[in-house]
């Protein structure tokens, strides 16, 4: 299994990354992407990824961190590291009142402009999207960016069928967290049943959102991604091993991650 989105630089994992990755490996989680929230965090993610062979990282400015210190040149420098496999996470968030949507939108526009420039300079990467209660705001912005729609993934999708249809029509992929296992998320499960298997990934978003049957365990860890995959397999009426193979193939192609024998399959 691959945990396509976690935050190993967050305080819950300080001085625990070795232990966390050992637990993940014991659970069958072979690769992890630690996702950044700003350029200083991207540098921290870079250090973690270069210290752990199973860890990869992203470089991005999270909408809820858009007022944090951030240096675009520093972010670009991080992205030149071969272990950086994505831009993000970036996007919009209407759930939290601060930062204001205007400030989030300014940061998003700047980020997309920089990604367009960096892509033209040979730093093309997939893009991890944070979208909470903001699909109607965000998807038109992403369309207008001119960046390839199939290179976006909406991470931690927790909405319903309407929003899912919007992102599928846009052309993006979608990733699910432990929320998919929660009894109080029927609209999400309805949406999960509609996703084409080749557009789906799973993640933990650790240290948040521990899935059932370990929902009471804090913090969430990359090892727990197996529970989300098994729950989705049950929902889709298919063997867990079959779905896990599909999810791994999708993640490796989307992010350009190597297989255990070192081969890399890149999305077109």
Buried (B, 14 or more C-beta within 10 A) or exposed (E): BBBBBBBBBBEBBEEEBEEBBEBBBEBEBBBBBBBBBBBBBBBBBBEBBEEBEBBBBBBBBBBBBBEBEBBBEBBBBBBEBEBBBBBBBBBBBBEEEEBEBEEBBEBBEBBBEBBEEBBEEEBBBBBBBBBBBBBEBBBEBBEEBEBBBBBBBBBBBBBBBEBBEBBBEBBBBBBBBBBBBBEEBEBBBEBBEEBEEEBBBBBBBBBBBBBBEBBEEEBBBBBBBBBBBBBBBEBBEEEBEEBBEBBBBBBBBBBBBEEEEEEEEEBE
